[in-house]
C-alpha cells in the first residue's frame, strides 16, 4: 500500500522523467504568430568534462539557435593585466577554444563577470587572490578590466556585450561598493564605445533579486535598479524563477508583467532556465518541487512574452543536464552547481524533454 500511494502521489505532482504527459504542452501554442520576431539560443555550458561534450554542445547550438552566449564568469588575470605579464595559459587556451568554435552564422552575446560568484567583490585571479584597492573604481582596476574586456571583444567579436553579470546583487551586498562599481563601469563603458561605437552594451540584472525583493526598502531599491537599467543599450535579464518558488504560468507572468511595467529599453534574457526535476540542497535549506511539465510551462511563458514584448533574444542557460560535469566539481561548489544541474531541455542521458519540442516548434517559425 505504501508504494502504491507513493506512485499515485508521483503521478499527481507532475510528469514522470521518462514518460510523456499529453497535458504538458499547451494546445496550439504559438500558432497565432506566423513567425517569431526574436532570436533564440543557448550558452555554451557543456554537460560533461570532455571534448566530445564540447563538440556536441556547439553542434546542438548550430542546429537549434540563431544566437548563443559565451558566458565568462570565472577568473580574471588581474596580475597579468596590471603588470603587463604573460597571460595564464589556462585563460588563453580557454579563449582560443571559444574562438576556434565561433559559430559564424549565429549572433553572439558575450557575458563577462567583473564580480565573484557571490557578486560581493571582484572576481578572483587564477591564484585565488583579488587586487588590493582603496576603491572599486581605482584607476588600476579600471585599466586592468578595460584590457580584459577588450581582449575578449577583439577575440570573439560579439554582437552584444554584457559588461558585468547580475550587478544588482552587489547593491544588496554593499551600498558603498555599488556606488564605486557604477563609477568604474561607466569609465570602462565609455572607453569601449570609443573603440566599438556600435556595439550594444549592457550589464545583466537578476530579475529574481529584483521582483519582490527581500529588502528593508524595496521601493527605493527597485527604483534605483530600474533607473540604472533603463540607461543601457538593452536591458539584460538573468532569471531563474524556481529561486522565487514560482511554479505556474500565472506566477511566471506576474514577474514578466512587473518587468514590462518598469523597463522602457529593449529587453534580452541573457540567461534563464527552470528545473525539470525536484531540487533539494540541504546546505542552503532548499527544497523545491519541479518537473518537466512545469519547465515547459515556463518556457512557453518566456517565449510568448518574448514575442509580444519584442525581446531582442532569449538564452536558455544549459541545453542539457550536466550531471557528468557536476560530478567533477570541487566539494565546496557541488551544492551551488546542483541548483542549475537539472534545467536542460535534454536530460543528462540526452533524452528530450517536453520543453525541447516547444523550443523546436517556435525556433522553426
C-alpha positions in Angstrom: 0.0 0.0 0.0 2.8 2.4 0.9 4.4 2.0 -2.6 1.1 2.4 -4.4 0.5 5.6 -2.5 3.9 7.0 -3.5 3.2 6.0 -7.1 -0.1 7.9 -7.2 1.5 10.9 -5.5 4.2 11.0 -8.1 1.6 11.0 -10.8 -0.3 13.8 -9.1 2.5 16.2 -8.7 3.8 16.1 -12.3 5.0 14.1 -15.2 7.5 11.3 -14.8 11.0 11.9 -16.0 10.8 9.1 -18.6 7.1 9.4 -19.7 5.2 11.8 -21.9 2.2 13.6 -20.4 -0.1 15.0 -23.2 -1.1 17.9 -21.0 2.5 19.2 -20.8 2.2 21.3 -23.9 -0.5 24.0 -24.4 -2.6 23.1 -27.4 -1.8 25.3 -30.5 1.0 27.0 -28.6 2.4 29.9 -30.6 0.0 29.1 -33.5 -1.4 32.6 -33.7 2.0 34.0 -34.6 3.0 33.5 -38.3 6.7 34.0 -37.4 8.8 34.8 -34.4 10.4 38.3 -34.0 13.2 37.5 -31.6 16.3 35.3 -31.5 16.7 32.1 -29.6 19.9 30.5 -28.2 21.9 28.7 -25.5 25.0 29.2 -23.6 28.0 27.0 -24.4 27.9 25.4 -21.0 28.9 21.8 -21.5 27.3 18.7 -19.9 30.4 16.6 -19.4 34.1 17.2 -18.9 35.4 16.0 -22.3 36.0 17.2 -25.8 33.0 15.2 -27.2 30.6 17.1 -25.0 32.1 20.4 -26.1 31.8 19.5 -29.8 28.3 18.1 -29.3 27.2 21.3 -27.4 28.4 23.6 -30.2 26.7 21.4 -32.8 23.5 21.4 -30.8 23.6 25.2 -30.8 24.2 25.4 -34.5 21.1 23.3 -35.1 18.8 24.9 -32.6 19.6 28.6 -32.3 20.4 31.8 -34.2 22.2 33.4 -31.3 24.4 32.0 -28.5 26.2 33.1 -25.4 29.8 32.8 -24.3 29.4 33.3 -20.6 32.8 34.0 -19.0 32.1 34.0 -15.3 35.3 32.9 -13.7 38.8 34.1 -13.0 40.3 37.4 -14.3 44.1 37.5 -14.8 44.4 40.8 -12.8 48.1 40.4 -12.1 48.9 39.9 -15.8 46.9 42.9 -16.9 48.2 45.2 -14.2 51.9 44.2 -14.7 52.0 43.6 -18.4 52.9 40.0 -17.6 52.2 36.9 -19.7 48.6 35.8 -19.5 47.9 32.4 -17.8 47.8 29.6 -20.3 44.6 28.3 -18.7 43.0 31.6 -19.7 44.4 32.0 -23.2 43.6 28.3 -24.1 40.0 28.7 -23.0 39.5 31.8 -25.1 41.3 30.3 -28.1 39.0 27.3 -27.9 36.0 29.6 -27.9 37.4 31.5 -30.9 38.0 28.2 -32.8 34.4 27.2 -32.2 32.9 30.5 -33.1 29.6 29.9 -34.9 29.8 32.2 -37.9 26.1 32.1 -38.8 24.9 32.9 -35.3 24.9 36.2 -33.4 27.0 36.1 -30.3 26.2 37.6 -26.8 29.3 37.8 -24.8 28.8 38.0 -21.0 31.7 38.8 -18.8 31.7 38.9 -15.0 33.6 41.6 -13.2 32.3 40.1 -9.9 32.8 36.9 -8.0 30.2 34.1 -7.7 28.6 35.8 -4.7 28.5 39.1 -6.6 30.0 40.7 -3.5 33.5 41.7 -4.7 35.9 41.5 -7.7 36.3 38.1 -9.4 39.4 36.3 -8.2 42.6 35.9 -10.2 43.8 32.5 -11.2 45.8 32.2 -7.9 42.7 32.9 -5.8 43.6 36.5 -4.9 42.0 39.8 -5.8 43.8 43.1 -6.4 44.4 45.4 -3.5 42.3 48.5 -3.9 41.1 51.5 -1.9 38.0 52.0 -4.0 36.5 49.6 -6.5 36.9 52.3 -9.2 40.6 52.7 -8.6 42.3 53.6 -11.9 44.4 50.4 -11.7 41.2 48.3 -11.6 39.6 50.3 -14.4 42.7 49.9 -16.7 43.0 46.2 -16.0 39.3 45.4 -16.6 39.3 47.5 -19.7 42.2 45.4 -21.1 40.4 42.2 -20.1 37.2 43.2 -21.8 39.0 44.5 -24.9 40.9 41.2 -25.2 37.7 39.2 -25.2 35.9 41.6 -27.6 38.8 41.6 -30.1 39.0 37.8 -29.9 35.3 36.9 -30.1 33.7 39.9 -32.0 30.4 39.7 -30.2 27.1 41.3 -31.4 26.1 42.1 -27.8 28.2 42.7 -24.7 27.2 42.1 -21.1 29.9 44.0 -19.3 29.2 42.6 -15.9 26.8 39.9 -14.6 23.9 40.2 -12.1 25.1 43.6 -10.8 22.1 44.4 -8.7 23.1 41.8 -6.3 26.2 43.9 -5.5 23.9 46.7 -4.3 22.3 44.2 -1.9 25.7 43.2 -0.6 27.4 46.6 -0.2 26.0 50.0 -0.9 29.5 51.5 -0.9 30.8 49.1 -3.5 27.7 49.5 -5.6 28.4 53.3 -5.9 32.1 52.6 -6.7 31.0 49.9 -9.2 28.9 52.4 -11.1 31.7 54.8 -11.4 34.1 52.1 -12.5 31.8 50.5 -15.1 30.9 53.9 -16.6 34.5 54.7 -17.3 35.1 51.3 -18.9 32.0 51.5 -21.0 33.0 55.0 -22.3 36.4 53.6 -23.3 34.9 50.6 -25.1 32.4 52.8 -27.0 35.3 54.9 -28.3 36.7 51.7 -30.0 33.4 50.0 -30.8 30.8 52.7 -31.0 28.1 50.4 -32.5 28.5 47.6 -30.0 25.3 47.1 -27.9 26.4 47.1 -24.2 24.5 46.2 -21.1 25.0 44.8 -17.5 22.8 42.0 -16.5 20.1 42.4 -13.8 18.9 39.4 -11.8 15.1 39.5 -12.0 14.7 37.0 -9.2 16.6 39.5 -7.0 14.6 42.5 -8.3 11.0 41.2 -8.3 9.5 41.1 -4.8 13.0 41.7 -3.2 13.5 40.7 0.4 15.0 44.1 1.4 14.0 46.7 4.0 13.4 49.4 1.4 12.1 47.6 -1.7 10.6 50.6 -3.5 13.9 52.6 -3.2 15.9 49.5 -4.3 13.7 48.7 -7.3 13.5 52.3 -8.4 17.3 52.7 -8.4 18.0 49.5 -10.3 15.3 50.1 -12.8 16.5 53.7 -13.4 20.0 52.3 -13.9 18.9 49.5 -16.2 16.9 51.9 -18.4 20.1 53.8 -19.3 21.6 50.8 -21.0 21.6 50.0 -24.7 19.4 47.0 -23.9 18.3 45.5 -20.6 20.0 42.2 -20.0 17.9 39.9 -17.7 19.1 36.9 -15.7 16.1 35.0 -14.4 15.6 31.6 -12.6 12.0 31.5 -11.4 12.5 28.5 -9.2 14.6 30.7 -6.9 11.4 32.6 -6.2 9.4 29.3 -5.7 7.4 30.1 -8.8 5.7 27.1 -10.3 2.7 28.2 -12.5 2.2 30.2 -15.6 0.4 32.9 -13.6 3.3 33.2 -11.2 5.8 33.4 -14.0 3.6 36.0 -15.8 3.5 38.2 -12.7 7.3 38.6 -12.8 7.2 39.4 -16.5 4.4 41.9 -16.1 6.5 43.6 -13.3 9.5 43.8 -15.7 7.5 45.2 -18.6 5.8 47.8 -16.4 9.2 49.2 -15.4 11.5 48.9 -18.4 11.5 51.2 -21.5 14.5 49.8 -23.3 14.8 46.7 -25.4 14.9 43.5 -23.3 17.0 40.4 -23.7 17.0 37.4 -21.4 20.7 36.6 -21.4 20.4 33.6 -19.1 17.4 31.8 -17.9 16.0 28.3 -17.2 13.8 26.3 -15.0 14.2 23.0 -13.2 12.7 19.8 -14.6 13.2 17.7 -11.5 12.9 18.2 -7.8 15.7 20.2 -6.2 16.9 19.7 -2.7 20.1 21.2 -1.3 20.3 20.8 2.5 23.2 23.2 3.0 21.0 26.0 1.5 17.9 24.8 3.4 16.3 24.5 0.0 13.7 22.1 -1.2 11.8 22.9 -4.5 9.4 20.7 -6.4 9.9 20.6 -10.1 9.1 18.5 -13.2 9.3 18.8 -16.9 5.7 19.9 -17.4 6.4 22.9 -15.2 9.6 23.6 -17.0 7.7 23.6 -20.3 5.1 25.9 -18.8 7.9 28.4 -18.0 9.4 28.1 -21.5 6.0 28.7 -23.1 5.5 31.8 -20.9 9.0 33.1 -21.7 8.6 32.7 -25.5 5.2 34.2 -25.5 6.5 37.3 -23.7 9.5 37.5 -26.0 7.2 37.6 -29.0 4.6 40.0 -27.6 7.1 42.4 -26.0 9.7 42.3 -28.8 12.6 41.0 -26.9 16.0 41.0 -28.7 16.7 37.4 -27.7 16.4 34.7 -25.1 19.3 32.5 -23.9 18.4 29.2 -22.2 21.3 28.5 -19.8 22.1 24.9 -20.5 20.7 22.8 -23.3 21.3 19.5 -21.4 21.5 18.5 -17.8 25.2 18.4 -16.7 25.3 15.5 -14.1 28.6 14.2 -15.5 30.2 17.7 -15.3 28.7 18.3 -11.9 30.4 15.1 -10.6 33.8 16.8 -11.2 33.0 19.9 -9.3 35.0 20.6 -6.1 33.1 19.6 -3.0 32.7 23.2 -1.9 31.0 24.0 -5.2 28.7 20.9 -5.7 25.8 22.3 -3.8 25.9 25.6 -5.8 26.2 23.7 -9.1 23.3 21.5 -8.2 21.0 24.5 -8.4 21.1 24.5 -12.2 22.1 20.9 -12.9 18.7 19.6 -14.0 17.4 22.5 -16.1 18.3 21.2 -19.6 15.9 20.8 -22.4 17.6 17.4 -22.7 18.0 15.0 -19.8 21.6 14.0 -18.7 21.3 10.9 -21.0 20.3 13.1 -24.0 16.6 12.2 -24.0 14.4 15.1 -25.0 12.1 16.8 -22.5 8.8 18.4 -23.5 10.4 21.8 -23.5 12.7 20.8 -26.3 9.7 20.1 -28.5 8.3 23.5 -27.6 11.7 25.1 -28.3 11.9 23.5 -31.8 8.3 24.4 -32.7 9.0 28.1 -32.0 12.5 28.1 -33.4 11.3 26.8 -36.7 8.8 29.5 -37.1 
